[in-house]
Amino acid sequence: MTRLQKILVPTDLSEHSRRALVYGSRLAAEDNAALVILHIANELNSWEITNEFEIYAGNYNQVWPLDRVLSEASLDLSNFLEPHMEQLKKLPRTTKRVMLGNVLDQITSVAEEDKADLIIMSPRRNRGLRHWLGGGITDRVTRLSPCPVLSITQPLPSQPWRGKLVPSFFGWPKQRTVEI
């Protein structure tokens, strides 16, 4: 089996992506690989509305400069990574990248540019209408990425057994069930 050279971990600064970051940093430490942490800044964060009067007056098109949006996103990423700094310092090479644009396009382009060997993501479990229509970000990245994608999810809690039928005898020719 070939060793991993570069691991890409996209993050949206949520607890779900923190799980992928921890797993990616452990895997990078085991394989002595470089870790690239990617955060795609939200384009909606560049709009600044100061009060309700400006909305009604039509003066709501004050847009932050792109360098301010990227610097705010970089600061947010640094605050997100702060609890993991000791673990990240042990890695041979860790890179933070902050980009602006479409999440799917940026993840796949960075994976292709950096020649990543693996992308580690942690999807959310909420399956809404958007997921049924187009799939989640992790699903789409899996279909379009130039390298394998590892999806890390939190285990589901076990369901209660009350009122279920459980086989009590596995013999032939007939099976019996017991209600719990």
C-alpha positions as CSV (number, residue, x, y, z in Angstrom):
1,M,0.0,0.0,0.0
2,T,1.3,3.4,-0.9
3,R,1.8,6.0,1.8
4,L,-0.2,9.2,1.8
5,Q,1.8,12.3,1.0
6,K,-0.8,15.0,1.2
7,I,-4.2,15.1,3.0
8,L,-6.8,17.7,2.3
9,V,-9.4,18.5,5.1
10,P,-12.0,21.1,4.0
11,T,-13.7,22.7,7.0
12,D,-16.8,24.8,7.5
13,L,-15.8,25.6,11.1
14,S,-18.5,23.3,12.5
15,E,-18.2,20.4,15.0
16,H,-18.7,18.0,12.2
17,S,-15.7,19.3,10.4
18,R,-13.7,19.3,13.7
19,R,-14.2,15.5,13.7
20,A,-12.6,15.3,10.2
21,L,-9.8,17.5,11.2
22,V,-8.9,15.3,14.2
23,Y,-9.0,12.2,12.1
24,G,-7.0,13.9,9.3
25,S,-4.3,15.1,11.7
26,R,-4.0,11.6,13.2
27,L,-3.7,10.0,9.8
28,A,-1.2,12.6,8.7
29,A,0.9,11.9,11.8
30,E,0.9,8.1,11.2
31,D,1.9,8.5,7.5
32,N,4.2,11.5,8.0
33,A,2.0,13.3,5.4
34,A,1.4,17.0,4.8
35,L,-2.0,18.3,6.0
36,V,-3.8,21.0,4.0
37,I,-6.7,22.6,5.9
38,L,-9.1,24.4,3.5
39,H,-11.8,26.9,4.5
40,I,-14.0,28.4,1.8
41,A,-15.3,31.8,3.0
42,N,-19.0,32.4,2.5
43,E,-19.8,35.1,0.0
44,L,-22.8,36.3,2.0
45,N,-20.4,37.4,4.8
46,S,-19.2,40.2,2.5
47,W,-22.5,42.1,2.9
48,E,-22.8,44.6,5.7
49,I,-26.1,45.9,6.9
50,T,-25.8,48.3,9.8
51,N,-29.5,48.9,10.7
52,E,-33.1,48.4,9.5
53,F,-33.5,51.9,8.1
54,E,-30.8,51.3,5.5
55,I,-32.8,48.3,4.2
56,Y,-35.9,50.4,3.7
57,A,-33.9,53.3,2.2
58,G,-32.3,51.0,-0.3
59,N,-28.7,51.6,1.0
60,Y,-28.0,47.9,1.7
61,N,-25.4,47.3,-1.0
62,Q,-22.3,48.1,1.1
63,V,-20.0,45.2,0.3
64,W,-16.8,44.5,2.2
65,P,-13.6,44.4,0.2
66,L,-12.5,40.9,-0.7
67,D,-9.3,41.2,1.4
68,R,-11.4,42.0,4.5
69,V,-13.7,38.9,3.9
70,L,-10.6,36.7,3.5
71,S,-8.9,38.1,6.5
72,E,-12.0,37.6,8.6
73,A,-12.3,34.1,7.4
74,S,-8.6,33.5,8.1
75,L,-9.1,34.8,11.6
76,D,-12.1,32.5,12.1
77,L,-10.1,29.5,10.9
78,S,-7.3,30.3,13.3
79,N,-9.7,30.5,16.2
80,F,-11.2,27.2,15.0
81,L,-7.8,25.5,14.9
82,E,-6.6,26.9,18.2
83,P,-7.6,23.9,20.4
84,H,-5.7,21.6,18.0
85,M,-2.4,23.6,17.6
86,E,-0.3,21.2,19.7
87,Q,-1.4,18.3,17.6
88,L,-0.9,20.2,14.4
89,K,2.6,21.4,15.3
90,K,3.7,17.7,15.5
91,L,3.0,17.2,11.8
92,P,5.8,17.6,9.3
93,R,3.9,20.2,7.3
94,T,0.5,21.9,7.9
95,T,-0.9,24.5,5.6
96,K,-4.0,26.7,6.0
97,R,-5.8,28.0,3.0
98,V,-8.7,30.3,2.8
99,M,-10.5,30.8,-0.5
100,L,-13.7,32.5,-1.7
101,G,-16.1,30.9,-4.1
102,N,-18.2,27.9,-4.8
103,V,-17.5,25.2,-2.2
104,L,-17.6,22.3,-4.5
105,D,-15.4,23.9,-7.2
106,Q,-12.8,25.2,-4.7
107,I,-12.4,21.8,-2.9
108,T,-12.0,19.9,-6.2
109,S,-9.6,22.5,-7.7
110,V,-7.4,22.6,-4.5
111,A,-7.3,18.8,-4.5
112,E,-6.2,18.8,-8.1
113,E,-3.7,21.7,-7.8
114,D,-2.1,20.3,-4.6
115,K,-2.1,16.7,-5.9
116,A,-3.9,15.6,-2.7
117,D,-3.9,11.8,-2.1
118,L,-7.0,11.9,0.1
119,I,-9.8,14.3,1.1
120,I,-11.3,13.8,4.5
121,M,-14.8,15.3,5.1
122,S,-17.5,14.9,7.8
123,P,-21.0,15.3,6.4
124,R,-24.0,16.3,8.4
125,R,-26.7,13.8,8.8
126,N,-29.7,16.0,8.1
127,R,-31.3,14.7,5.0
128,G,-33.6,17.5,3.7
129,L,-35.0,18.4,0.4
130,R,-31.7,19.8,-0.9
131,H,-30.0,16.5,-0.3
132,W,-32.7,14.6,-2.2
133,L,-32.5,17.0,-5.2
134,G,-28.8,17.4,-5.6
135,G,-27.0,15.5,-2.8
136,G,-24.9,17.0,-0.1
137,I,-21.5,18.7,-0.5
138,T,-19.7,15.5,0.5
139,D,-21.7,13.4,-2.1
140,R,-20.9,15.9,-4.9
141,V,-17.2,16.1,-3.9
142,T,-17.0,12.3,-3.9
143,R,-18.3,12.2,-7.5
144,L,-16.1,15.0,-8.8
145,S,-12.8,14.8,-6.9
146,P,-9.6,13.7,-8.5
147,C,-8.7,11.6,-5.4
148,P,-10.5,9.3,-2.9
149,V,-12.8,10.9,-0.4
150,L,-13.0,9.6,3.2
151,S,-16.3,10.4,4.9
152,I,-16.2,10.5,8.7
153,T,-19.6,10.5,10.5
154,Q,-20.6,10.2,14.1
155,P,-22.2,6.8,14.9
156,L,-25.9,6.8,15.3
157,P,-27.3,6.1,18.8
158,S,-28.7,2.6,19.1
159,Q,-32.5,2.2,18.9
160,P,-34.5,0.9,21.9
161,W,-35.4,-2.8,21.6
162,R,-38.9,-2.6,23.2
163,G,-41.7,-3.9,21.1
164,K,-39.4,-5.6,18.5
165,L,-39.5,-9.2,17.5
166,V,-36.3,-11.1,18.2
167,P,-35.7,-14.6,17.0
168,S,-35.3,-17.0,19.9
169,F,-34.7,-20.2,18.0
170,F,-32.8,-20.5,14.7
171,G,-33.6,-24.1,14.0
172,W,-35.2,-25.7,11.0
173,P,-38.0,-26.1,9.9
174,K,-39.8,-23.3,11.8
175,Q,-38.5,-20.3,13.6
176,R,-40.0,-18.8,16.7
177,T,-40.0,-15.1,17.7
178,V,-40.4,-13.5,21.0
179,E,-41.7,-10.0,21.6
180,I,-39.6,-8.0,24.0
